Amino acid sequence: MTLAARGRKRRPERDAAATMTLVAHLRELRNRVGVALVFVLLGTAVAFWWYEHGLGEFIRAPYCGLDTDLRALGTGGSGDCELLVTDVFGGALIRLKISFMVGIVLSAPFWLYQLWAFITPGLRKNEKRYGVAFVAASSTLFALGAALAYVSLAKGLDLLLGLAGEGVAIALTAQDYIGFVISLLLAFGVSFELPLIAVVLNLIGVLSHAVLAKGRRWIYFLTILFAAFVTPTQDPFTMLLMAAPMCVLFELAIQIARLVDKRRAKRAAALGLTGLDDDEPSPLDASPSAVDTTPSPLAAEPSPLPEPAPGPSR
């Protein structure tokens, strides 16, 4: 091998998973979905065991912390807090529902890894780095939103149940209460992901900082309107508790977009690509490159000729 050939950069090897056929991709998707479901089932089993060791009490705590005048059940001398079950299979279904939702949360790092491993071969190196940060940030934001919803749950229940007035005995069923709690946690968790989507769209070049900054007032207005429709309690306290952090996160997303666009513009200026329209081609270097004139050792030596086959003997 010549020195020029040694000095050349080797082309990076392509990921074998990025060149698979459609059938192979579908087979890999099936396998990864199966592995993800196994992890979800394991998390559900752990949550099912955990239900009798503090999980059920943790979910009932916001309701049990209310004034006894707002609860028709569990107001006797024992002071126990109870939810009403109106059918035979109600208790089992409630426990399975809670265990499944908690199992999804507990196994989130594992099934998110399976999803990430499936889409990674089709991404570039910088996109893979952004993807890892996206998975970590989305998990953190969802957890923060769910934690904020749990904190506001007791206040929302106190406000809503107190509107019934005096002379009304309130006995919540387990189905209604658990459904209310899960919907509130999901609403807060998903809403905290929206500012992150704006950051991702900016990173891939779809949404610029100028557009976000120009529509800042509309973003805040639509955020408050979104919180008013999404919150299950429909009370001003819970609505503001959701809208205020979302506005802060959107402002943080706008500032991140400003930094990203500033760095992108600096990189474009260094390459001489500023002031170009989307339809205008980038400048190309038309000067000829150096030609390697070093003869190859294989080309200098003549290839041996094949020996003639022996003729028939007489």
C-alpha positions as CSV (number, residue, x, y, z in Angstrom):
1,M,0.0,0.0,0.0
2,T,1.4,3.4,-1.0
3,L,1.9,6.3,1.4
4,A,-0.9,8.2,-0.3
5,A,-3.3,5.3,0.2
6,R,-2.3,5.1,3.8
7,G,-2.9,8.8,4.3
8,R,-6.4,8.6,3.0
9,K,-9.2,8.4,5.6
10,R,-11.0,5.2,5.7
11,R,-14.7,5.4,5.0
12,P,-16.6,4.6,8.2
13,E,-18.3,1.2,8.1
14,R,-22.0,1.3,7.7
15,D,-24.2,0.0,10.3
16,A,-25.6,-3.4,9.2
17,A,-28.9,-2.6,10.8
18,A,-29.3,0.5,8.5
19,T,-29.2,-1.7,5.4
20,M,-31.7,-4.3,6.3
21,T,-34.7,-5.2,4.1
22,L,-38.3,-4.2,5.0
23,V,-39.0,-7.7,6.2
24,A,-35.9,-7.7,8.4
25,H,-37.0,-4.3,9.9
26,L,-40.4,-5.6,10.6
27,R,-38.9,-8.7,12.3
28,E,-36.7,-6.6,14.4
29,L,-39.6,-4.4,15.4
30,R,-41.6,-7.4,16.4
31,N,-38.7,-8.7,18.5
32,R,-38.1,-5.4,20.3
33,V,-41.8,-4.9,20.9
34,G,-41.9,-8.4,22.5
35,V,-38.9,-7.6,24.7
36,A,-40.5,-4.3,25.7
37,L,-43.7,-6.0,26.7
38,V,-41.8,-8.5,28.8
39,F,-40.3,-5.6,30.7
40,V,-43.7,-4.0,31.1
41,L,-45.1,-7.3,32.5
42,L,-42.2,-7.6,34.9
43,G,-42.9,-4.0,36.1
44,T,-46.6,-4.8,36.4
45,A,-45.8,-7.9,38.5
46,V,-43.6,-5.8,40.8
47,A,-46.3,-3.1,41.1
48,F,-48.9,-5.8,41.8
49,W,-46.8,-7.0,44.8
50,W,-46.1,-3.4,45.8
51,Y,-49.8,-2.6,46.0
52,E,-50.2,-4.3,49.4
53,H,-46.9,-2.8,50.7
54,G,-47.6,0.9,50.4
55,L,-48.6,1.6,46.8
56,G,-52.3,1.5,47.4
57,E,-52.0,3.7,50.5
58,F,-49.8,6.2,48.5
59,I,-52.5,6.6,45.8
60,R,-55.3,7.0,48.4
61,A,-53.3,9.5,50.5
62,P,-54.7,12.7,48.7
63,Y,-58.2,11.5,49.3
64,C,-57.6,10.3,52.8
65,G,-56.0,13.6,53.8
66,L,-59.3,15.5,53.2
67,D,-61.5,16.6,56.0
68,T,-63.7,13.8,57.3
69,D,-66.8,16.0,56.5
70,L,-66.1,15.4,52.8
71,R,-65.9,11.6,53.1
72,A,-69.0,9.5,53.9
73,L,-66.9,6.3,54.3
74,G,-64.1,5.9,56.9
75,T,-65.4,8.5,59.3
76,G,-66.0,6.2,62.2
77,G,-63.9,5.7,65.4
78,S,-61.2,3.7,63.6
79,G,-60.5,6.6,61.3
80,D,-59.9,4.3,58.3
81,C,-60.2,5.8,54.8
82,E,-62.2,3.7,52.4
83,L,-63.2,3.8,48.7
84,L,-66.4,2.1,47.5
85,V,-66.4,-0.9,45.2
86,T,-69.8,-1.7,43.6
87,D,-69.2,-5.0,41.8
88,V,-67.4,-8.3,42.5
89,F,-64.5,-7.9,40.1
90,G,-64.1,-4.2,40.9
91,G,-61.3,-4.7,43.4
92,A,-59.3,-7.0,41.2
93,L,-59.6,-4.7,38.1
94,I,-58.6,-1.6,40.2
95,R,-55.5,-3.4,41.4
96,L,-54.6,-4.6,37.9
97,K,-55.1,-1.1,36.4
98,I,-52.9,0.5,39.0
99,S,-50.3,-2.2,38.7
100,F,-50.2,-1.9,34.9
101,M,-49.8,1.9,34.9
102,V,-47.1,1.8,37.5
103,G,-45.4,-1.1,35.6
104,I,-45.2,1.1,32.5
105,V,-43.5,3.8,34.6
106,L,-41.1,1.4,36.3
107,S,-40.1,-0.3,33.1
108,A,-39.8,3.0,31.1
109,P,-36.0,3.0,30.8
110,F,-36.0,-0.5,29.4
111,W,-38.7,-0.2,26.8
112,L,-37.4,3.3,25.8
113,Y,-34.1,1.7,25.2
114,Q,-35.7,-0.9,22.9
115,L,-37.4,1.9,21.0
116,W,-34.1,3.9,20.8
117,A,-32.2,0.8,19.6
118,F,-34.7,0.3,16.8
119,I,-34.4,3.9,15.4
120,T,-30.7,4.5,16.1
121,P,-29.3,2.8,12.9
122,G,-31.1,5.3,10.7
123,L,-29.7,8.4,12.4
124,R,-26.5,10.3,12.0
125,K,-24.0,10.6,14.8
126,N,-25.2,14.1,16.0
127,E,-28.8,13.0,15.8
128,K,-28.0,10.0,18.0
129,R,-26.5,12.3,20.6
130,Y,-29.7,14.5,20.5
131,G,-31.8,11.4,20.7
132,V,-30.2,10.2,24.0
133,A,-30.7,13.7,25.5
134,F,-34.3,13.7,24.3
135,V,-35.1,10.4,26.0
136,A,-33.5,11.5,29.2
137,A,-35.2,14.9,29.1
138,S,-38.6,13.5,28.2
139,S,-38.5,11.0,31.1
140,T,-37.5,13.7,33.6
141,L,-40.2,16.2,32.4
142,F,-42.9,13.5,32.6
143,A,-41.9,12.6,36.1
144,L,-41.9,16.2,37.2
145,G,-45.3,16.8,35.7
146,A,-46.7,13.7,37.4
147,A,-45.2,14.7,40.7
148,L,-46.7,18.2,40.4
149,A,-50.1,16.7,39.7
150,Y,-49.9,14.5,42.8
151,V,-49.1,17.5,44.9
152,S,-52.0,19.4,43.6
153,L,-54.4,16.5,43.8
154,A,-55.5,17.0,47.4
155,K,-56.2,20.7,46.8
156,G,-58.2,20.0,43.7
157,L,-60.3,17.3,45.5
158,D,-60.9,19.6,48.4
159,L,-62.1,22.4,46.1
160,L,-64.3,20.2,43.9
161,L,-65.9,18.1,46.7
162,G,-66.4,21.2,48.8
163,L,-68.6,22.7,46.1
164,A,-71.3,20.1,46.9
165,G,-72.2,22.1,50.1
166,E,-73.5,20.9,53.4
167,G,-75.9,18.0,53.8
168,V,-74.3,15.9,51.0
169,A,-72.6,12.6,51.8
170,I,-69.8,11.9,49.3
171,A,-68.7,8.3,48.8
172,L,-66.3,8.0,45.9
173,T,-66.1,4.7,44.1
174,A,-62.7,3.2,43.6
175,Q,-63.1,3.2,39.8
176,D,-64.0,6.9,39.7
177,Y,-61.2,8.0,42.0
178,I,-58.5,5.9,40.4
179,G,-59.6,7.0,36.9
180,F,-59.4,10.6,38.1
181,V,-55.9,10.2,39.5
182,I,-54.5,8.5,36.5
183,S,-56.0,11.1,34.1
184,L,-54.6,13.9,36.1
185,L,-51.1,12.4,36.3
186,L,-51.1,11.7,32.5
187,A,-52.4,15.2,31.7
188,F,-49.6,16.9,33.7
189,G,-46.9,14.5,32.4
190,V,-47.8,14.8,28.7
191,S,-48.3,18.6,28.9
192,F,-44.7,19.0,30.2
193,E,-43.5,17.3,27.0
194,L,-44.8,20.0,24.7
195,P,-41.9,22.5,25.2
196,L,-39.5,19.7,24.6
197,I,-41.1,19.1,21.2
198,A,-40.4,22.7,20.3
199,V,-36.7,22.2,21.1
200,V,-36.5,19.1,19.0
201,L,-38.1,20.9,16.0
202,N,-35.6,23.6,16.4
203,L,-32.7,21.2,16.6
204,I,-33.7,19.5,13.3
205,G,-34.2,22.9,11.6
206,V,-38.0,22.9,11.3
207,L,-38.8,25.7,13.8
208,S,-36.5,28.7,14.2
209,H,-36.0,31.0,17.2
210,A,-37.4,33.9,15.2
211,V,-40.8,32.1,14.8
212,L,-40.9,31.1,18.5
213,A,-40.0,34.6,19.7
214,K,-42.6,36.3,17.4
215,G,-45.3,34.0,18.6
216,R,-44.4,34.1,22.3
217,R,-47.7,35.8,23.3
218,W,-49.8,33.3,21.3
219,I,-47.8,30.4,22.9
220,Y,-48.6,31.6,26.4
221,F,-52.3,32.2,25.5
222,L,-52.7,28.8,23.9
223,T,-50.8,27.2,26.9
224,I,-53.4,28.6,29.4
225,L,-56.2,27.6,27.1
226,F,-54.7,24.1,26.8
227,A,-54.4,23.8,30.6
228,A,-58.1,24.9,31.0
229,F,-59.3,22.1,28.7
230,V,-56.9,19.3,29.7
231,T,-57.1,19.5,33.5
232,P,-59.7,17.0,34.7
233,T,-60.6,19.1,37.8
234,Q,-61.5,22.2,35.7
235,D,-60.7,24.4,38.7
236,P,-58.5,27.6,38.4
237,F,-56.0,26.4,41.0
238,T,-55.1,23.2,39.1
239,M,-55.2,25.1,35.7
240,L,-52.7,27.7,36.9
241,L,-50.6,25.1,38.5
242,M,-50.2,23.4,35.1
243,A,-50.0,26.6,32.9
244,A,-47.4,28.4,34.9
245,P,-44.7,25.7,34.7
246,M,-45.5,25.2,31.1
247,C,-45.0,28.9,30.3
248,V,-41.6,28.7,32.1
249,L,-40.6,25.6,30.1
250,F,-41.7,27.3,26.8
251,E,-39.6,30.3,27.7
252,L,-36.7,28.0,28.4
253,A,-37.3,26.3,25.0
254,I,-37.2,29.7,23.3
255,Q,-33.9,30.6,24.8
256,I,-32.4,27.2,23.9
257,A,-33.6,27.8,20.3
258,R,-31.9,31.2,20.4
259,L,-28.6,29.6,21.4
260,V,-28.9,26.9,18.8
261,D,-29.7,29.3,16.0
262,K,-26.8,31.6,17.0
263,R,-24.4,28.7,16.9
264,R,-25.8,27.5,13.6
265,A,-25.4,31.0,12.1
266,K,-21.8,31.2,13.3
267,R,-21.1,27.8,11.7
268,A,-22.7,28.9,8.4
269,A,-20.7,32.1,8.4
270,A,-17.4,30.2,8.9
271,L,-18.3,28.1,5.8
272,G,-19.4,31.1,3.7
273,L,-23.1,29.9,3.5
274,T,-24.7,33.0,4.9
275,G,-27.2,34.9,2.8
276,L,-28.1,31.9,0.6
277,D,-31.7,31.2,-0.2
278,D,-33.2,27.8,0.3
279,D,-33.2,27.2,-3.5
280,E,-29.7,28.6,-4.1
281,P,-26.9,26.0,-4.3
282,S,-24.0,26.3,-1.9
283,P,-20.7,27.5,-3.4
284,L,-18.4,24.7,-4.7
285,D,-14.6,24.6,-4.9
286,A,-14.0,24.1,-8.7
287,S,-10.1,24.0,-8.4
288,P,-8.7,20.6,-9.4
289,S,-7.4,18.4,-6.6
290,A,-3.9,16.8,-6.6
291,V,-3.6,13.6,-8.5
292,D,-1.8,10.7,-7.0
293,T,0.9,9.7,-9.5
294,T,2.7,7.1,-7.4
295,P,2.5,3.8,-9.3
296,S,1.0,0.9,-7.6
297,P,3.3,-2.0,-6.9
298,L,0.7,-4.3,-8.4
299,A,0.6,-2.3,-11.6
300,A,4.4,-2.4,-12.0
301,E,4.6,-6.2,-12.0
302,P,3.2,-8.0,-15.0
303,S,0.7,-10.6,-14.2
304,P,1.8,-14.1,-15.0
305,L,0.4,-15.7,-18.1
306,P,-1.3,-19.1,-17.8
307,E,0.8,-22.0,-19.0
308,P,-0.5,-23.7,-22.2
309,A,-2.3,-26.9,-21.7
310,P,-0.3,-30.0,-22.8
311,G,-1.4,-31.4,-26.2
312,P,-2.6,-34.9,-26.8
313,S,0.2,-37.5,-26.9
314,R,0.9,-39.4,-30.1
